[in-house]
Amino acid sequence: MSSTAGVGLLGLVARLHQTLDALLCLDLTQQPQADLPEAVTGLVSAAHRLHAAQLICVGALDATGLPQASRHGSTARWLQDRARVSPTAASGLLRSARALRDHLPATRDALAAGQVSAQHVQAITHVVRTVGVEHAVAAEPILLELARGGEPAVVRRAAAHLHAVLDPAGAQAALDRVYDQRGVTLSVVGTRAYLDGVLDVEAAETLQAALMPLMSPSPGDDRSAPQRRADALVDLARRALDAGTLPTLGGQRPHLTVVVEGRALAEGRGAGTLPWTGVAVPVTTLVRWGCDAHLAPVWAARHPGRGRWQPLAVGRASRTVTPAQHRALQVRDGGCVHPGCSRTAAFCDAHHVHHWAEGGRTDLANLVLLCRHHHRTLHAGHWQLRPPDAAADPITPEEQHRVHDWVAVLPGGLTADLQTATDRSPPLRPAV
């Protein structure tokens, strides 16, 4: 005889809570580590089965009409209030419960057996809304087979194909609705900027195609995928600004602008102000930006009474590194000189090894190309450039014509020669 006979629905729910209490109070550090993998997979399967029980109970409650007769007026609003879930979650839960109750018993049984997840079920039950009950029932065996052997994304793609075949106009209308909801926000809070938005699949595919070539990690690259994606997005914006093809804004080509006192640059302390966000950026960051930039000097005097600056004269803007020097660096370096980096010259800045604000000369001997990532990490002190030492960095016969006057000092004190264009594409030599 079953141990649950005569217990009733509420008694079984109480037993479930008691079991969960015991599990949550368990000190896992005192349990055999070998049991953890099986425990995790068992709990995931139990969660799927518990979700099945939840949907079955929601469907049964909905069928009684009790929520509709209550002050809430509908099952969805009842769930929002009593289960404390969002309107979207309540509607999704109710749609799945009704679909399993009325049309998709095989999917309900698979979830109850722990064979598929809640995400699989959501993808399958969504077919009822897109192509109708008849087609959803016919497609259920195929979708269930995919769900048992693959991720929810596989089922969603199959459901999307089914929608496009059976209702092309409806599938296009669904894409159009997403397009109408598109939008991107950029919010600055303190020194952090938050980028958020919604794109349709066409825009997402376009953006992904542009980002992927810029996201490839270099040897020793410790950036995470989100960090590499963020850097790639900024690289795209930099390339558009550098190309000079964007519409003018305020009578000049758009560019990154910062206002900083010359004394702050010389002393290495203080901050400059960004015009769009109003954020104060430390001079240490501005020194890196100034390695490869246009300089527009403005002579000003501070008002003795109010402490405000009074502009007196504006000088002609000039580049710290000329276009001709950039071309020479591209020929010599070919890209980022950091050992092992694969970034090409198009994604690099010209770096002053001895900064111009400290008296460094803007000539090829004092310039190297660095990608934005390695440029930032160099200024942050994670690695260094120094002249080669005759004792520490002996020149082999093959290095008699060393191109750079500097070597890289990597974390741990290891030194390495800087990369050159020849390292990226060695010249062809006739066979001897």
N, C-alpha and C positions, 0 to 999 in steps of 0.2 A: 504494500500500500504506500502511496506517495507520502513523503514527509510534509508536503504542502497541503494535503487534504484538509479542508475545513478552515484553513488559515484566512482565506479571502484576499481580495486585492490590496486593501490597505495594510494588512498584516505582512504580505509579501514585500510591499514597499518599505515597511518598517525594518524587515529583516535585511533588505538591501542596504539601508542606511547603517545598520549595525555592522554589517560586513565591511562597508567602506570606512567606518570609524576605526575598526580594528586594523585595517590595512594602512590607514593614514597615520596611526599611532606607532606603527612598526618601525623600529630602528634598523634601517637598511644596512648600516655599517656593520651590524652584528649578523647579517645574513650571508650565506655563501655567495661569493661573487659569481660563481658559475650558474647560479639560479637566475641572475638578473636578465639575461637575454630572453629566456623562456617566459619570465614574468612580464617583461615589456610586451612581447608579442601576444601573450595571453590577455593582458589588459586592453590592448588595442582591439582585439577581437571582441572582448566583452563590451567595450564602448560602442562598437557597431551594433551589437545585439541589444544593448540598452537603448540605442537610438531607435531601433525597430520597435521596441516595446513602447517608447515614447510616442512614435507616430501612430501605432495601433490604438493607444489610449486617446490621443487627440482626435483620431478619426471616429472612435466610438463616442466620445463626448460630443463631437460636432453632430453626429447622427441623432443624438437624443433631443436636440433642440434646446437644451437647457441654457447654453450661453446666449442664444438669440432671445430667449424669454427673460433674461436677466437685465439689469440696468445697463449692461454694456451694449446690448443690441446685436452683437455678432461674435462669432468665435474668435476672429482675429483680434478684436478689441479686448475680449476677455483674456486672451493670452498675453497681450501687452500689459494688462493690469495685474493679473494674478501671477504670471510667470516672469514679469519684469523684463521683457525683451523688447527690442525696437520694433516699430511697425513693419519694417522690411523683413526682419527675422520671423515675426509672427505670421506674416502673409506667406513666406516661403515654407514655414513649418506646416501650415494648414494646407497649402497646395499639394505638398508631398504626401501628407496624410490622406487626403481625399483621393489622390491618384492611386496610391497603394491599396486603399480600401475598395475602390470601385472598379479599377481597370488593370492594375499591374500586380496580381498576386504572386507571380514568380519572383519579381523584384523584392517584394516584401519578404518572401521566404528566404531569399539569398542574404538579405540584410540581417534577418533574424538568426541565420546560421553563422553570421560573422564572415561571410565570403566576400562581401563588397562593403564599401564605406559610405558614409553619409554624402560625401561629394559625388560618388558614383550615382547614388540614388537621385540626387538633385539634378544631375545631368540627364538621367533617363526620364524622370517625371517631367522635366521641362519640355520634352518632345510632345507631351499631351497638349501643351499650350500652342506650340508652333505648327504642328501638322495635324492635330486632331486625334481623337481617341482611336479611331479605326486604324490609322497608320501607326500610331504608337504601340498598340497591341500587337500588330503584325511585326514591328521592328524589335519588340522586347527581347526575344531570344538572342538575336544578333548582338544587341547592345549589352545584354547580360554576359554573353561570352567574352566580349571585349573588356567588360568591367572586371571579370574574374581574373583576367590575365594581364591587365594593363592599368596605367594611371588614369585618374579622372579626366585629364586633358585628352586622352585618346577617345574616350566616350563623347566628350564635348565636340571634338572635331567630327566624329561620325554623325552626331546629331545635327551639326551645322551643315554637313553635306546632304543629309536627308532633307533638311529644310529647304536647301537651295534647289534640290531636284523636284520636290513635291510642290513647293510654293515659292517660285523665284521672286515674285513681286513682294511677298511677305519678307523674304530673306533680305532683299534690298532695302525695304522699309526699315528693318531692324538696324541695318548699318547706317541708314540716314539718321535715325534717332540718336545713335551714338555720336555721329558727326555734329548734330545740333547741340549736343551736350559738351562739346570740346571746350577746353579752356586751360590756361596756365596762369598760375600766380607765383610771384616772386616777392617774398616778404623778408625784410631785414629786421632782426631783433638783436640789438647789441652788435657784436662782431660776427654773428652768424646769419646766413641767408638760407631761407627755406623755399625750395622749389617744389611745387605740387601742381598736379593737373590731370586732365583726361584727354586722350587722343583717340581718334578712330584708328582702325587697324591699318589703313593705308598710310596715315601719318606715322604710326608706330613703326611700320616696316621701313619707311623711308629713313627715319631717324636711326633705326637699328643698323641699316645698311651703311650709313655714314659713320656711325660710332665704332662698329666692329673692327675696321682696319686700324683704328687708333687705340684700341684697347689691348693689343697684343702685349703680354708681359715680356720684359727683357730679362736676361739671365740675372739672378739675384734680386729681381723686383719683388719686394715684399708687400706691395699694395694689394688690397682686397679688390674683388671684382667691382663692387660699388665705387670704390675710390678710383679705379681705372676708368670706369664709365663717366664719373664726374670730371676727371681730367680730360677725357676725350671730348666731352661736351664743350668745355672751355677752349680746347684746341680748335674746335670747329668755329667758335665765335672769333678767336684770334685770327684764324685764317681769313675769315670774311672781313675783319677790320683791316688786316694787312693788305688785302687785295685792293682796297680802295674803291670797290664797286658799289658800296651801299649808298643810298640817297644821303644828301647832305643834311645836317641838322644844325640850325643856328648859323648857316652860312659856311660851315666847314665840314669836312669828312668826320664821321663819328670815330671816336677813339677813347681810350682810357685816360682820364685826366686826373691829376692830383695837384694840390697847391701846398707848397712846403717852403719854410724859410731856409735861405741858403745857410744861415748859421747853424740850423738844426742838422743839416746834412754834414757840415764840416765837423761838428762836435759829436755826431753819432747818437744824439739823444733828442727826444721830442717826437712830433707826429705831424703828418700831413692830412688834409681833409679831402674826402671824395665828394664830388659835386652831386651825384645821383642819390647816394644813400646817406651822406653826411657823416659817415663813419670816420673816426680818427685812426689812421694807420701808422704804426710805429715806423720810425726812420729806418730801422733795420730792414724792414720789408721794402721801403722805398729805394734803398740802396740797390737791392736786387732789380727792381723795376727800372732803375736808372741806368743799368748796364747797357741797355739797348733801347733808346727812347729819343723823342724830340724834346729839346730843352727850349723853353721860351722865357727868358729872364724878364722880370718886372722889377724896376727899381722903385722903392717906396720908402716913405718916412712915416714913423709912428706919430700920431697926433699927441702932443704933450698933455692935453687935458683929458681926452677920452680914451687914450690908449689904442685908438684905431689906426689902421694902415691907410695912408694917403698915397695912391699910385702917382709916380712922378714921370716915368717913361717906360716904354715897352720895347724890348729888343726883338730882333728877328729870331724866329724859331730855327733851331739847328739840330741835326741828328748827332747823337753821341757816336754812332757808328754809321759811316756813309754807305750808300748803296754799292759803291765800288768795293769797299772793304767787305761787305756782305758777300759779294760775288767771289772775292778772293778766299774768304773763309769756306764757302761752299766747295770751291775747288780743292782747298787744302784738307779740310776736315771731313767733308761729305755728310756730316750729321753730328750727332752728339758724341763728344770725345770720351765720355765715361766708358771705361773698359766693359765691353759686352753689350752696350746699349745699341738697339737697332733703329732708333728714331732718326729719320732723315732730316736734311737741313731745313725743309719747309716747316718743321715743328720745333725749331730751335731758336734760342736767343743768343746774341753775341755777349759773352761774359768778359768783363774786365777782370783779369786776375788781380791786378793792383788797381783798385777802383779809382775812377777819375776824380771823385770827390776828395780823395786822399792824395791827389797829385799824380795818379797813374796816367800814363800816356795812352791815347787811343790809336795804337798802331798794331799791326798784325802780331808782333811778338808778344803783346800783352793781351791778346784776344783769343778766345776759343769758343766754339759752338757748344751749347748745352741745351738739352731738352728741358722743358719746364719743370719736370719732376727732379732731375738731377741738379738743375740750377737752384731750385728751392732747397734741396738737401745740402748742397755745397754752402750756401749762405747760412744755413742752420747749423753748420759745423759737423755734419755727419761724416764728411770726408773733406779732403784738402787738396790743394794744388801747391807744389813747391818746386823750386829748381832741382834738377837731378844732382845728387851728390856723387862725386867721383868714386868714393869708397863704397857707399851703400848701393849705388846704382851703376855698376860698371857697364860700359858700352861694349857689346860684342862686335865682332867684325861685320855682322849683318846690320848693325845699327849705327854705322859710321855716319850716315846721313840722317840722323834723327831730325824729324820735322819740327817737333815742339821743344820749347825751352822749359817745359814743365813736366812733372810726373804726378800721377794720382797717388795720394796716400789714403788707402781704404780703411774701413773699420778693422781694428786689430793690428794696425801699423803696417800692413802689407802695402808694398808699392807696386805700381804697374804703369807701363807706358800708356799715353793717351792714344785713342784711336785716330786714324786718318782715313781719307777717302780711299787710299790704296788698300788699307786693311779691309774695307767693305767690298772693293772690287779690284783684286790684285791684277796688275797689268800682265798681259800675255808675254811670255819670254820664249824665244826660240829654243828648240831642243838643242842640247850640247852633244 
